[in-house]
Amino acid sequence: MKKIRNLAFICALFCSAFAFSGTVENTTINRLEMSKSQENWVLIDVNGSKSDCTVLASWDFALRTDSDYGKQMLSLLMSAYIAGKKITLIGYSSPVCGYLDIEELDKIRTTK
């Protein structure tokens, strides 16, 4: 009985983490913002549904750019923005919001 209860608890924790992940599908980027005061962060505003974590209504996701991976993601975002292409943005699977209480961007999916 104890094993079943522990398994149910672990499953609930695992499933609830994904429930907090904000996803905005097949959207276009309205604007991107970088500033000296924000240091290594890019703020992202998209069309359509907003991410689950956003407190500041004008921004949907924040992206860290202080790693090579973050810089690659920024390049992909800028390409999609300039071309007006639809993308899907996925935040981290965590109930904790990131920079400025905006969900931190984890994944970008492109569509044709």
C-alpha distance (Angstrom), angle and dihedral (degrees) to the residues before:
residue distance angle dihedral
M1 . . .
K2 3.80 . .
K3 3.83 90.9 .
I4 3.81 91.4 53.2
R5 3.80 91.4 49.3
N6 3.82 91.5 49.0
L7 3.80 91.4 47.5
A8 3.82 90.9 50.0
F9 3.81 90.4 49.6
I10 3.83 92.8 50.5
C11 3.80 90.9 47.0
A12 3.81 91.0 50.6
L13 3.79 91.3 51.1
F14 3.80 92.3 48.0
C15 3.79 94.1 47.3
S16 3.81 94.7 44.6
A17 3.81 91.3 55.1
F18 3.79 90.0 61.6
A19 3.78 91.8 46.7
F20 3.80 90.1 66.7
S21 3.78 95.8 51.9
G22 3.79 110.5 109.5
T23 3.79 115.4 -139.7
V24 3.79 126.2 -176.0
E25 3.80 109.8 -171.5
N26 3.81 130.5 -156.3
T27 3.77 95.4 -4.2
T28 3.77 137.3 142.6
I29 3.79 126.4 -131.5
N30 3.81 116.7 -107.1
R31 3.78 96.1 -171.7
L32 3.78 146.3 -19.7
E33 3.78 125.2 -148.7
M34 3.78 132.9 -161.8
S35 3.78 125.6 169.3
K36 3.77 138.6 171.3
S37 3.80 90.9 -113.6
Q38 3.82 91.1 55.5
E39 3.81 91.0 53.3
N40 3.83 108.0 -171.3
W41 3.80 99.1 7.5
V42 3.79 133.2 100.7
L43 3.79 118.0 -163.2
I44 3.81 117.6 -144.8
D45 3.82 129.4 -156.9
V46 3.81 118.1 -171.8
N47 3.81 137.7 -175.8
G48 3.79 119.3 -105.2
S49 3.77 130.3 13.9
K50 3.76 117.5 16.6
S51 3.79 126.9 -128.9
D52 3.81 118.7 -93.7
C53 3.79 95.9 -115.3
T54 3.78 102.6 50.0
V55 3.78 116.0 123.4
L56 3.79 95.5 164.3
A57 3.80 102.1 66.7
S58 3.78 94.6 -151.7
W59 3.84 96.9 62.2
D60 3.80 128.5 52.4
F61 3.80 104.7 -177.4
A62 3.80 140.4 10.5
L63 3.81 122.8 -147.2
R64 3.81 125.4 -158.1
T65 3.80 111.0 -137.9
D66 3.81 100.4 -176.3
S67 3.83 93.5 101.3
D68 3.78 134.0 59.2
Y69 3.81 89.2 -111.4
G70 3.81 91.5 52.9
K71 3.81 90.5 50.1
Q72 3.81 90.6 50.6
M73 3.80 90.3 50.6
L74 3.81 90.1 49.5
S75 3.80 89.6 52.2
L76 3.81 90.5 52.5
L77 3.83 91.2 47.3
M78 3.80 92.1 50.3
S79 3.81 91.7 48.1
A80 3.80 91.5 51.2
Y81 3.80 91.0 45.9
I82 3.81 95.0 50.5
A83 3.83 92.8 44.7
G84 3.82 93.6 43.4
K85 3.82 89.5 -127.8
K86 3.78 124.2 162.1
I87 3.79 117.7 -111.5
T88 3.79 139.1 172.0
L89 3.80 118.1 -127.4
I90 3.80 121.6 -159.4
G91 3.79 125.0 -169.2
Y92 3.78 128.0 -148.8
S93 3.79 115.9 -73.3
S94 3.76 94.2 -114.3
P95 3.78 137.1 106.4
V96 3.81 89.0 -136.3
C97 3.78 114.0 94.7
G98 3.77 119.4 -139.8
Y99 3.77 134.0 -142.1
L100 3.84 113.7 2.7
D101 3.84 89.1 -6.9
I102 3.80 89.9 -65.7
E103 3.78 119.0 131.8
E104 3.79 112.8 -102.2
L105 3.80 114.5 -121.4
D106 3.80 115.2 -116.4
K107 3.81 106.2 167.6
I108 3.79 140.9 18.1
R109 3.78 122.5 -160.1
T110 3.76 121.8 -168.7
T111 3.79 125.1 -150.9
K112 3.78 131.2 -158.4
